[in-house]
């Protein structure tokens, strides 16, 4: 695929500074770009590369003031990072769209239907009574259980497992190795010290525009549904337990875990290796710093917390400052005791 600089600018709603007819056939980082590549500049520390890059064009901010001449054509936009992300998304869609039809062997059970312009890879399995929308992309070794409903424009990468009764909205992406709908961790302790399995009869619901990272696991509900709301992004290696609800446009970074029946609000940020206990509520727009352990509900919108147990971010920084000085403070205390 090849586009002119002007065509790219029109797609992004930007303006061209330089030659609008230069050809672009690939995307690249500004420091590595070749003569037919398109790059972007968002972080000021990379600005020196703007004057040395071999890229045909660079996406830059409307208000960027050049310090010297650049050989690249410039595409000026409001937000270079967002604009370049949009291009990456469209580029990825175009690559995926090349694959269509059914590769053999592939299986689809009785009474299951799939929409138009789909791709079913070899060794993929679709159970009975499934309904899958248009433009589905189902890669090798994907398992989709019985009674699953999937919307339009969904991509399920190799080896992902979708258990029975799961509901997935449109424009979702499920990356390799993810498991959606496995049993929740439900075991009742018995008097003799053993554990009795509690059947998990609920399901998982992913709303529209949800992304699930590689090897993430989302457990089905004991009863009812585990729900991931619209626009939420789950990173690789995240564990979400039974009956959890995560609000709209929340992000959960790698190696985090959310215990059963907890509710995370809208527009929250959960950084890496965060642990959230069960049966608590996290208010909208909460930010939880990396490696935090959240043991109680966060009720105030926009709270920022850090630490284990997690508490107010600024207070946590002050506490860490004191903690680092403990050996010095202990020495001062010992010296004062000797002087008594």
N, C-alpha and C positions, 0 to 999 in steps of 0.2 A: 504493500500500500504506500502511496506517495501523495503528499499534499503540498500545496504552496503555503508560504508564511501567511498570506492573506486569508486563505481558507481556514487556517488554524485560528487566526485572530477573529474571524467572523463567528466561528464556533464558540469562542470564549467571550465574545462581546468586547474585544479589546481593539486597540489601535496599533498600526504598524509604524515603526520608525526605522527607515532603511529600505532595503530591497524587498518588496512584497512578493516577488515571483520566485524567490529561492525555493528549492525543493527540499522537503523533509520526509524521511522514510523511517526514522526511528526516534526513540526517546532515550536520553542519557543524562548522567550527572554532569554538571557544568565543568568540572575539572577533568572529565574523561571524554567529553563529547567529540565526535568526529564531524566531518564537513556536511553531512546530511542529517545531523541530529538536532533535536530540539531539547533545550535544557531550561531550567528555571533558577531564579535567584530570589530567595526569601530571607535567608540569614545573612546579615551584613558582613559577617566574618569571611564569607565566600566571595565578596565583591571583587577582590583582586583578580579572580579567575574570569570575570566578565571581560577584562581587557586582554586576556591571553587565550581564551577558549577558541577552539576550532569549530564550534557549533554554528549551524546555519542561522539559528535564531535562539533567543533567550527570552523567556517570559519574565518580566520585571514589574515592579510597582509603578503606578502612574506618577508618583511623586519622586521617584529616584533621580537624583542629580548626578550625572556622569562626572567623574573626576578626570577622565581622559577618554580618548577615542576607543570604540569597540568595533571590530570588524563584523560582528554578528548583527543581524537584523533584530530589533527589539520589538516585542509584543507587550504593550503596556496595558495592565489590568488592575483592578482594585486590589485583588489578593492573589499574588503569584502562587502561593502554596496550594490554595484551594483550586485554582485554575489548572495547575499541573496535575493535581489529584484527579480532577475530572477527566483529563486526557488519558491518564493511566487506566482509569476505569473503562473508558470507551475502547481503548486499545486492547485491554484484556477481554472485553466482551466480543470484540471482532475476532480475536484468536480462537475463543471458545466456539463461536458461531460457525467456524469452518467444519466442525464435526456434526453430522446429522445422521439420522436413521438408526438402525439396529445392527450392532455387531454380534456375531454368533460365537459361542453359545450365550444366550441371555434368556431369562425366564420372566414371564408375567402371568400371574394367576387368573383364575376365572373371575369375570365381572369387574376386572380392573380396566380403567381407561386412561389414556394419556392424550394431551392436546396436540396441537400442530407444532411443526418445526422442532421436534425433540431429538435428543441423542441418548441412546441406551448402549453403554459399552459392554464388551464381552465380560461374561461372568457376573453381571449384575442380576439381582433378584428382586422382583416386585411381587408381593403377596396377593391375596384375594381381596376383592372389593375396595381396591385403592382408586383414588381419583387424583390425577396429576394434571396440572394446567399446561399452558402453551410454553414453548421455548425451554423446556426442562433439559438440563444437562446432567446425566447420571453416569458417573465414571466407573471404571472396573471395580468389581468386588464390593459394590454398594449393596447393602441389604435393606429392603423396605418391607416391613411386616404388614400384616393384614389390616384393612380398614384405615389406612393412612390417607390423609388428605393433604395435598400440596398445591400451592397456588402457582401463578405464572412466574416465569423468569427465575426459577430456582436452580442453583448449581450445587450438586452434591459430589464432593471429590472422593477419590478412591478409598475404599475400605471403611467408609462411614456406615454406621448401623442405626437405622431408624426403627424403633420397636412399634408394635401394633398400636393402633388408635391415636398415634401422634397426629397433631394438626400443625401444618407449617404454612405460613402466609406467603405472599408474593415477594419477589426480589430478595430472597434469603440466600445466604451462602453458608454451606456446611463443609468444613475442611476435613482433610483426610484423617481417618481414625476416630472421629468424634462418635460418641454414643448418645443417642437421644431416646430416653424412655426406659432405661434399665431400672430395675427395682430400687426403690428407696431403701435406706439402711434401717429396716424395721424389725427389731427382735425384742420379744418380751422376756425379761429375766424370770426364771422359775425358782421355786424354793430350794431345789437341789443344786442350784448353781448353773444349770444349763439355760439355753435360750430357745424360745419358741418363735418360729418365723411368723411375722405378721404379713399376710398377703397384701400386696400393693396393687390395687385394682384401678387406680386413676390413670391419667395420661399426662402428656406434655403439650403445651401450646406455644408455638413461636409465632408472634405476630409479624407483620410486614417489615421488610428491610432489616432483619436481624442477621447478624453474622456470628457463627460459632467456630472457634478456632480448632486447630488440629489437636486430637486426643483430649478434647474437653468432654466432660460427662454431665448430662442433665438427667436426674432421676425422675421417674414418674411419681405422681402423687399417690399417697396411701388411698385417699378418696379425693375426688375432684381433680384439680389440674395444677401442675407446676407451670408457671406462666412467665414467659419472657416477652415484655411489651415492645411495641414498635420502635425500630431504630436502634435498639441496644446492641452493643458489640461485646462479645465474650472472647477473650484471648485463648491461646493454647493452654492446655493442662489446667483448666479450671474445673472445679467440682461444685455443682449446684445440686443440693439435696431435695428430697421430696417436699412438695407443697410450698416451695419458695416462690415468691413473686418478685420480679425485678421490673421496675418502671420503664418508662419511655426514655430513649436516648441516654442510657447509662452505659458506662464502660467499665469492664472488669478485667484487670490485667492478669498475666500468667501466674499460675501456681496459687491462686486465691481459692478459698473454699467458703461456701455459704451453707450453714447448717439448716436443718429442716424447719419449715414453716416460718422462716424469717421473711420480712418484706422490705425490699430496698426501693427507694423512691425514684422519681424522675430526675434526669440530668445529674446523676451522681457519678463520682469518679472513685473507683476502688483500685488502688495501686497493687503492685505485685506482692505475692505472699501474704495477703491479708486473710485473717481468719475471723469469721462472723459466727457467733453462737446462734443456737436455734431460738425461735419464738420471740424475736425482737423486731423492732421497726426502725428503719433508717430514713430520716426525713429527706425531702427533695433537696437536690443540689449539695448534698454532703460530699466532702472530699476526705478520703481515708488514706493516709500515707502508707508507704510500703512497710511490710512486715508488722503491721498493727494487728492487735487482737481486740476485737470489739465484743464486749461482754454485756452491754446494756443498750437500751434503745437510745437513738439520737432523735430528739423531738423538735429541735430548732432548725429551720431551713437554712442552708448555707454554712453549716458548721464545718470546721476543718479540724480533724483529729489525727493523732499520731501516737505510736507507742503501744506497749503491751503490759498492762491493759491500756487501751487507747484513751486519751483525754485531749483537751484543747491543744492545738498545735503549738502556739506560742508558749504556753506554760510548759509543754513538753521540752521545747528547746532550752528554756531556762533551767528546767530540772536536769537536763543532760549536761549543761554547763557546770552545775554544782556537782553532779556525779563524777565528772572528769577530774574535779579538784579534790575528791575525797581523800586520796593519800596525803596530799599537802595539808588539808584541814585536819586530818588525824594527827599528823606530825605536830601541828601547832597546838592541838589540844594536849598531846602528851607533854610538850614542853611547858605548857601552862601548869599542868599537874605537878611537874617536877619543881616548879618555882614556888608552889604553895608551902 
